[in-house]
C-alpha cells in the first residue's frame, strides 16, 4: 500500500507523525505521506517539522515517509501562491482539499487547485467533466477517498475519470490509526466506487510514479 494523504496532530489527526508512520509500516505499507491541513496561518510551522521527521525516519525504517501538506479551505485564488510557498518550505507533495460534498468548500476550489499544479486533488466531490479533463491534462491525480463522508462522491468521480481516462489515486485521508487500511479493505473501497481490481493496481502505480518523481528530486 501507498497512502499519499494522512494527518497527524499537527492539524486534526490523533497521532504524532512518527507513530502514524510506524503503524503504517507494521501494516505493510510501502510509503505514506503526512499531509496536514494548512493555509497561510500555519504552513511555515508544519512543514519544517514534518520534513525533519520524515528525513530522520527514512534513514532508519523500511517505510518511505513523504513530507507533504493539504491546502485546506483557502480562497481559490490563493492556491497558486500557497502551492509555491509550500514547495519552497519543503513539501514534496501538495494535496488540495477539494470540493467535498460534506463541507462548505469555496466553489471554484477544484479548478484553481488544478491550475496551481497541486499533485493530488483530494475528495473533489461533484467535480465537473471539464475539471476532470483539466486534471488529466495537468497531470493532477484525482482522489478516490476511503474517508467516510468524503467517499460519498467516489462513484461520480470514478465514472467521469474512466470516461476520459483521467488518473486516479486511492488514499485513506487517515486521521486516526483505525483509518489506515489493509490492501484487502482498500480494494473493497475501489470496488465500491464502481471500479475494478485492475483500477486499484493502476492507482497504486500512479502513486509509485509520484514516489519516483520525489526520489529524482533528491529526497532519500
N, C-alpha and C positions, 0 to 999 in steps of 0.2 A: 504493500500500500504506500502511496504517496499522497499526502494531505497538504494542500497549499493554502489553507485558511483555518486558523485556530486563534484562540485568545487566552492570554494569561491574566493574572490580576493586575497587570499594568493598565488594563482597561476594565472589562467587566467579566473576565474569567475568574476561576476559583483557585488556580494553582500558580506557583512560581513557574517561569519558563522552563527551568531545569527539571522540575517534576513532571510537567506536561510532556517534555521531550523524552524523559526516561520511561514514562508509562507507554508512550507510543513505541519506543524501542522494544519493550517487553512484549508488546502485541505483534511484533514482527514488521513494523513499518520500516520502509527503506529511507524515507525522508519526511520531514514535517516543517512547515513554515509557521513562525509566530507572527501573526498579523493583527496586532491590537488596534482598536479603534482610535482614530486620531483626526484632528483638524489643526488649525493654526495654533491652538492653545497648548497642545502637548506633544506635537510632532518632535520637537527638538529634545524633549525629555525622554520619550520612549525609545527612539531608535538607537541612540548610542548604547543604552543598556542592553537591549536585545541583541545588537550586533556583537557586543562584548561576550555575552554568554554563549552565543552560537559559535563564535570563533574558538572559545575555550573548549566547548564540548565536542566540536568537530575534530579536535586533536585527541580525544580520549574515548569517545563512544563510537559504536559502529553506525548508528543512525546519523543521517545528514540533517542538520538543522539550518534553516534559512531565516535570516532577519528580514522581516517584511513589515507592512503596515496596511491597515484598511482605512482608507479615507472615507469618513462617515458623516452623513447629514451636513455636508458643506454646501454653500451656494454653488450651483452648477458651474458658473463662470469662473470659480476659483480652482477648478480641478487642474488646469494646466500648470499653474504656479505651484500648487501643493504637490503635484506629482514630481515636478522638477526639484523642489526643495527636499522631498523625501529621498530621492535618489542621491542627492548631494550629502545627505545625512547618514547614508549607509544602507538604505533599503535596497535589497537585491530583488525584491518582489513587491509590486504595488498592486493592491486589490482595491476596487471601488465598491462601496456599499450601494448596490443598485436599488432600483425602484420596487422593492418587495411590496407585496400587497398587504402586508400586516403592519407596516409602519408608514408614517407620513413623510416619506422621502420627497424632496422637491421634484416636481415634473421637470424633465429635461436632463436629469442627472445621468441617465444611461448614455445618452448621446454625447454629452460633454466629457464624460469619463472615457468613452471610447476614443473620441477625438484627441484627448490629452495623452493617449498612449499608455494607459494602465495595462498591466499584464493580464489581469482577470477582472471581469465584471461579475460580481457575486450576486446571487439571487435577484436577477433583473426583473422579476415579476411579469407583468403582461407586456413584455417588450414587443415592439413592432417588427414586422418582417424587414422593413427598411433598416432598422437599427441592427438586426441580426446580420444582414448583408454588410453593413458598415463594420461591424466587429470582425467578420470574416476577412474583409479587405484590409483591415488594420492589424490583423494578427492577434486580436484580443480573444482570450479564451472565455467562454460563457459557462457559468457555473450551474451544474445540477447540484442542488443542496440537500444534504441529509438532515438539516435542522428543521424541527417542527415549525410550522408556520411558513417559513421561507420556502419550504418544499411544496406548498400548495400549488405553485405555478410551474412545477417541473414539467408536467405533461405538455403545457403550452409551449415552453421553451424547446423541449425535445422535438416536438413536431416541426417547428419552424427551422430549427438547426438542421434536422435531417433533410428538410425540403431544399435548403440552399447550400448544404454541405459546409456548415459553419462549425468550427472546432469547439468541443465541449470539454469540461473537466469536472470530476466529482470531488467535492470537498465536504468535510463534516461541519465546518463553522463551529468547532468544539469550544464550549465554554466550561465544561466540567469533564472529569475523567470518564464518566459514563457516556459521553458523546462520541468518544473515539470508537471506530468501527473495526470489526474483523472484515477480512476480504469477503466472506460469505454474506455478511449483512450489507456491505457496500454494494455487492452485486444485486441484492434484492431491491435496494433503493433505485438502482438503474432500471431494473425490470419493471418496477412500479411506476416509473416515468413513461413507460411505453416503449422503452428501448430494448436492445438485445445484448447478449453476453459479449458479442464482438464490439459493441459500442463501449462497454466498460473497458475492454482491452485497449481500445483506441484512446479513451480518456486518460488511462494511465500512461500511455505512450506520449500523449500531449504533455503530461506533467513531467515525464522524463526529459522531454525536449527543453522544458524550462530549466531543469537541473543542469543540463548540458550547457545551456547559454550562461548560466550563473558560473559554472566551472570555468568557462572560457574567459569570464570577466576577472578571474584570478582568485576567487574565493575557494579555500580548501574544502 
